[in-house]
Amino acid sequence: MSQLDLAAAAGVSQRHLSFLETGRSRPSREMVIHLAMELDVPPREQNRLLATAGHSAQYPETSLTDSGLGRVRRVLETILASHEPFPAIVVDRGWNVVLANEAALRFTTSLLDPGGAAPGAINAVKLVLGPDGVRSRIVNWRQVATAVLRRLDREIASRPTDDVLRRLWDEVLVYPDVADVSKPGSTDLVCERG
């Protein structure tokens, strides 16, 4: 988006936006939030923008185990239970499984080799791409791996400062055959990160 397009969308003058961009003006808290919303910046990234501009965070980061999120957790558990007998999971921003219904637990543990990942410490991306996960049981693994990598690539592109996603990408890229799948032109994966 050009500076002019952003200024028009945000309802501010291009000159004011230019002053903000070059540091000649300091953005107010409201202006940072307003511009971030116009750019569809996720809440975590909005917090980083606010901090960079010298303001406090707008959105708290809270673990799903926090007592204040008890109601949210119960709703998620209800949704997971309603998917039975089909597997369903809830993942955090790093693709770590934080909640799973019984079908997902049964399905995943039945696919894992003895001595594989413990059900309570499963990362969905590593489960599919990793040599100790379920990849040996996936007939069309290259296509599935491509889809997983494309999704992860899009998430990194939309949140370029998210170190959790970047570390996950770097970790799975060294798994056998994953680097080949991640190369441009290989089974339609467009971007290579790393």
N, C-alpha and C positions, 0 to 999 in steps of 0.2 A: 504494500500500500504506500503510495507516495505521501509526502508531507502534506500536500494540498488536499488529497483525498481524505486523509485522517482529520485534518483541520475542518473540512466540510462536514464529515460524519460526526465529529465531536461538537460542532457548533462553536468553534473558537477560530480566531484569526490565524492565518498561516504564519504571520510575523510572531505572534505569541508562542506558537508551537516551535518555531525556529529558535526563539530565545530560550525556551525550555530545553530544547535539544542541545544547544551549544553551551548551556550553563549560565547564560546571561540573566536568566530568571530562575528562581527556585519554585518548583511546583508545589502547590498546596496539596494537602492530603486528598481533598476532594478531586482535584485535577488528576492526580496519579490514578485514583480509582476510576474516574470517568474515562481517561484514555485507555487504561487497561481493559475496561469492559468493552470499549469500542473495538479493541484489538483481539477480543476473546482470549485474554490471558487468564490461565487457570488461577484459582485462589492462592495456591502456594507461591506461584510466580509473582502474583500481585503483592504478597507479603515481602518478597525480595525487592521489588520495585520501591515499595514504601520505605523499606530500610535504607535503600540506596539514596532515597530523597530525604532521609533524616526523620522519618515518621515511624511510629510504632505499627506493628502488624495489625491487620484488619481481621484476619481469619485465624482462629486458634487451631493448633494441630493437637488432636486428641486421639488417644488409642481407643480402639473399639472395646477394650476391656475396662475403660474408665467408667465409673459409676454414673457419670452424667450422660453417657450414651446407652444406658440400659434399655431405654425404650427403642432406640434404633436397632440395637442388637436383637431384641425380641422380634421386631418386625422382620429383620433379615432371616432370623431362624424360622419364622412362620413361612416366609417365601420359600426358603430351602425345603422345608417339610412339605410344602404344597407341590413341589416338583417330584416327590417320590411317586413312582419307583425309578425315576430318571435321575442320573447324577447331576448335582449342581454345587457350585462352589462360590465363595466370596474371596477375592484376592485384594491385597493392599496395592499401593502404587508400585511396589517392586515385584509384583506377581507372586508374593508369598500367600499361600492359602491360609486365611484366617478363620474361615468357617466352611464347613462342608456338611451336606446331608449324609444320611446313612448309606444311601445308594452310591454316592461318590466315594466314600471311604471303602466300601466293599469292592467297588469296581477298581479303584486305584491299588489297593493292597492285593487284589487278585492278579493284577498285571505286573506288579513289582517282583523282581527276583528276590529270593530269600537273602537278607542282608542288604537290600536296597534302602532307599530313603525311608526314614521313619514317617508314619502317617501324619504326625504333628508338625513336621518340619519340611513340608513340601513346597517347592517353588514350581508353579505351573510351567514356566518356560523351561526350566532345567529338567523337569519331569519328561517333557517331550523331546528336548534336544540332547540331553545328557546321556552318556553311555550307560549309566546305572539306572536310568529311568525306564520308560515304556517304549522307547524307540524301536527295540528289536521286535516288538509286537505290532507295530504299525506297518501295514503292507505298503502304503503309499507315503512313506516317511518323508521323502524329499518334498512332496507337495505340501504336506502338513508343516514341515519345517519352514518352507518358504512362506506360508501364511503366517506362522508365528513370528518369523523374523520381520516380515513386512509390517505387522502390527506393532512390534517393538520399535522398529525404525520410525514409524509414524508418531509414536508416542515420544520418542527422543526428539524428533523434529519439532513437535509442538511444545516440548518442555526442554529446551536445550541446556538449561542450567541444572537439570535434575541429575545429580551425581549417582543416585540409586539406579536409575535406568542405564546410565552410561557404564557403571560397573557391571551390571547384569549383562549388557551387550558384550563388553570386553571378556567377561568370564565365559559366556557360551560360545563366543567366536573361536576359542581354542579347542572346543570339543571336536572329536573326529567328524569329518565331512561337513561341518557347519560352515566353515570358511568358504568351501566350494559352493554351497547353496547360497551364501550371502553375496557372491560376486555378481556384478551387473550382467544381465543376460542369462544367468543361471536360473532356470525355472521361473522367470518373470520377476525376480527381486530387482527393483530398480536402483536403490541406493545402497552404497556400502558405507558403513560407519567404522571408524577405528583408526 
